[in-house]
Amino acid sequence: MALVQDIGHLVLQVGDMDAAVHLYRDVLGLTLSGSVNPVWTVAQAEGGSITLYKVSNPVPLALPGDHTPLSFHVRNFEEAAKTLEGMGYRVVRDGASAGAVVDPWGNIVGLHDHRNE
């Protein structure tokens, strides 16, 4: 019998829940599982979910060199990057089809597409 039943939480610490919901729901397009909670809000996409956890001193999910263990698929990375940059978010590029967005608290969220151009 397996000890683990499922993945419970992939947590991103944030400093402002409204700003986090704006980025992850309104800009990136994740859906909320339930309503916005001032401390814990679950955002999901096909295949899984993340938990936005508001704390006063967030510790970012980030690996050295602007890398991350969390990555989302996008239809077109370059279009997504330009949209995010136009809204004031920092985007780190790693080629024409991959990179990451850095949220206001330093969490690095990978974005990549599978286009064959």
SULWOUR-V398175 format. One record per residue. N is the residue number from 1. PHI is phi in degrees with one decimal (999 if undefined). PSI is psi in whole degrees, -180 to 180 (999 if undefined). Layout:
BEGIN
[[N	PHI	PSI] [N	PHI	PSI]]
END
This chain:
BEGIN
[[1	999	131] [2	-70.6	140] [3	-75.5	-36] [4	-92.0	131] [5	-92.0	-40] [6	-168.3	174] [7	-81.1	124] [8	-83.8	-56] [9	-147.8	133] [10	-110.1	107] [11	-98.9	132] [12	-113.2	119] [13	-78.2	133] [14	-131.2	160] [15	-101.7	-12] [16	-148.6	111] [17	-65.7	-40] [18	-61.8	-44] [19	-67.2	-36] [20	-66.8	-44] [21	-63.3	-39] [22	-58.5	-48] [23	-67.0	-55] [24	-74.7	-34] [25	-92.2	-58] [26	-74.7	-35] [27	-94.1	-55] [28	-78.1	-23] [29	93.8	14] [30	-70.6	156] [31	-102.8	154] [32	-92.7	138] [33	-92.7	91] [34	97.0	-163] [35	-94.0	172] [36	-71.8	127] [37	-109.1	139] [38	-64.1	-16] [39	-114.1	-50] [40	-122.7	123] [41	-134.1	128] [42	-96.8	127] [43	-117.6	137] [44	-133.5	155] [45	-134.9	170] [46	-54.7	129] [47	99.7	-12] [48	165.4	-175] [49	-143.2	162] [50	-124.1	155] [51	-113.0	122] [52	-86.6	120] [53	-120.3	114] [54	-82.1	124] [55	-135.7	162] [56	-75.0	-29] [57	-130.6	80] [58	-61.8	140] [59	-102.8	115] [60	-70.4	147] [61	-83.4	104] [62	-160.9	144] [63	-107.2	160] [64	-53.9	147] [65	76.4	29] [66	58.5	40] [67	-108.0	168] [68	-154.2	151] [69	-86.1	-3] [70	-110.3	124] [71	-139.7	137] [72	-109.8	146] [73	-82.3	141] [74	-128.2	158] [75	-65.2	-44] [76	-145.2	111] [77	-60.4	-46] [78	-62.6	-40] [79	-63.9	-43] [80	-62.2	-44] [81	-61.6	-45] [82	-64.4	-40] [83	-61.4	-48] [84	-63.5	-44] [85	-63.8	-38] [86	-64.4	-22] [87	-95.4	3] [88	95.1	5] [89	-86.3	146] [90	-82.4	130] [91	-118.1	134] [92	-106.6	124] [93	-96.3	142] [94	-133.7	57] [95	103.9	-177] [96	-74.6	-21] [97	-120.8	9] [98	-153.3	156] [99	170.2	-150] [100	-156.8	156] [101	-107.8	140] [102	-105.3	120] [103	-78.5	172] [104	-60.7	-14] [105	-108.0	8] [106	91.5	-1] [107	-65.1	133] [108	-106.3	122] [109	-117.5	116] [110	-68.4	147] [111	-135.3	133] [112	-154.2	156] [113	-118.8	172] [114	-119.3	32] [115	-70.0	150] [116	-109.4	48] [117	-95.6	999]]
END
